[in-house]
Amino acid sequence: MYKSVFTNIFLLMTTGYGSLNSPQEIGYLIKCYWILIIFFLIIFVGFWVLGRYIIRLRRQLKQVLKSRDVEIEKKKYIQETLNKTIENLKASEDKFQTICNSAKDAIIMMDPKGCVSFWNKAAENILGWTENEILGLSLHETLSPLKYREIQDKGFRLFQQTGEGPAIGKTFELSAIRKDATEFPIEISIASVKKEGQWHAIGIIRDITERKQIEAEIADNEELRKNIIESVLTGIVVIDAETHTIQDLNTVAAKMIGASKDLIIGNECYDFICPAQRGKCPITDLRQTVDTSERLLINVHGDKIPILKTATEIKHKGKSILLESFVDISQRKEDQEKIQHAYDEMNAIFENSLVGIMVLSNRVMTNINQRLCDILGYKKEELINQSPKKLHVSERHYHEFNMRYYHRLAEKEIVHLEYPLRRKDGRNSLVSVQWKSSRAS
């Protein structure tokens, strides 16, 4: 049909309308024209629809290509980030390994089962186990003494559930066991970390054997120092040089002050042991030297006790302290007073005696009473520190007297005789002489 329509239209276009003989043919031709118009219209609409579809496909394709490019860039970025993260992780791991292996302290990790999962070089040196030997072994059974097991088992069950425990986040001292089964003191710090939903423990261990030995020596020395301070018969007081508060004292000092140590320590020295006014401390304010000096000690009752005192300013832990030591010389003072009283009495007897008295030392007159001066007509100052030769009648008499009597005096005999002495005016006086030697202390 379409072929005949197109053929007729083609003939009509080439021969013209004159060839049409009837109205039926013209009507038929018009129908053909409409059919042709509709045909071309359908083709146009089809091409228009196809064009729009193609345009939409192109847009979609561009979007797909753009999305693919974005996805490619995103994957590329993710890949680069992942590679960089892997490199950082590797560098961080290398750094961590370097730090752990160069650390002086043992670094140990325990997994959720209680087994060793990390072991650094210092742990090998301190505990004796190599990494290959210890990894996978039970940490508590391998390294802990039996005395800790019960407490550790109880704490580990709590740790597995919560990551907490009495030892987490703390530093404390206990004992550990080396590979050779020797027990030694350690200082350990424990922290918890959660990995893949399970709790792990990290411990940092330090061998404190040497420190403990030093602490023991210090404690022994401190005990010895305290025993020495407590055993001496001298009062010893330690005073803060800045605040003048009493920091420590021994038992002898407390007894002399008359109060217990607890009541004395913390008080100012002005209130107890020193009569000096505030601001006039002989050591810190007046800068005096107190070295075996006679001072006064104030006891708890306010009594002043004579003491022989030495005070020294020293440095201790960066602070100035006064170290004072003193002895009670009350008895000595009493003895001195008695001796002085006895001496005064003896001197009064010596001076007021009705007989002349002379004291010789190494054949030199060291003392003469007034009665002898009156007998011989001399003043004291004319005879003191002089040889007794000037009192003899002649030098011959002096030598004869020495030869005859001095050896008897040396044997502590009492020599009694009548003997002439020469007065200052040259006259001789016959006197009764009694000699006796004694040793002066």
Stockholm file with secondary structure:
# STOCKHOLM 1.0

chainA/1-441         MYKSVFTNIFLLMTTGYGSLNSPQEIGYLIKCYWILIIFFLIIFVGFWVLGRYIIRLRRQLKQVLKSRDVEIEKKKYIQETLNKTIENLKASEDKFQTICNSAKDAIIMMDPKGCVSFWNKAAENILGWTENEILGLSLHETLSPLKYREIQDKGFRLFQQTGEGPAIGKTFELSAIRKDATEFPIEISIASVKKEGQWHAIGIIRDITERKQIEAEIADNEELRKNIIESVLTGIVVIDAETHTIQDLNTVAAKMIGASKDLIIGNECYDFICPAQRGKCPITDLRQTVDTSERLLINVHGDKIPILKTATEIKHKGKSILLESFVDISQRKEDQEKIQHAYDEMNAIFENSLVGIMVLSNRVMTNINQRLCDILGYKKEELINQSPKKLHVSERHYHEFNMRYYHRLAEKEIVHLEYPLRRKDGRNSLVSVQWKSSRAS
#=GR chainA/1-441 SS CHHHHHHHHHHHHHHCGGGCCSHHHHHHHHHHHHHHHHHHHHHHHHHHHHHHHHHHHHHHHHHHHHHHHHHHHHHHHHHHHHHHHHHHHHHHHHHHHHHHHHCSSEEEEECTTSBEEEECHHHHHHHCCCHHHHTTSBHHHHHSCGGGHHHHHHHHHHHHHHSCCTTBTCEEEEEEECTTSCEEEEEEEEEEEEETTEEEEEEEEEECHHHHHHHHHHHHHHHHHHHHHHHSSSEEEEEETTTCBEEEECHHHHHHHTSCHHHHTTSBHHHHTCCSCTTCCTTTTSCCCEEEEEEEEECTTSCEEEEEEEEEEEEETTEEEEEEEEEECHHHHHHHHHHHHHHHHHHHHHHHCSSCCEEEETTEEEEECHHHHHHHTCCHHHHTTSCGGGGBSSHHHHHHHHHHHHHHHHTTCCEEEEEEEECTTSCEEEEEEEECCCCCC
#=GC SS_cons         CHHHHHHHHHHHHHHCGGGCCSHHHHHHHHHHHHHHHHHHHHHHHHHHHHHHHHHHHHHHHHHHHHHHHHHHHHHHHHHHHHHHHHHHHHHHHHHHHHHHHHCSSEEEEECTTSBEEEECHHHHHHHCCCHHHHTTSBHHHHHSCGGGHHHHHHHHHHHHHHSCCTTBTCEEEEEEECTTSCEEEEEEEEEEEEETTEEEEEEEEEECHHHHHHHHHHHHHHHHHHHHHHHSSSEEEEEETTTCBEEEECHHHHHHHTSCHHHHTTSBHHHHTCCSCTTCCTTTTSCCCEEEEEEEEECTTSCEEEEEEEEEEEEETTEEEEEEEEEECHHHHHHHHHHHHHHHHHHHHHHHCSSCCEEEETTEEEEECHHHHHHHTCCHHHHTTSCGGGGBSSHHHHHHHHHHHHHHHHTTCCEEEEEEEECTTSCEEEEEEEECCCCCC
//
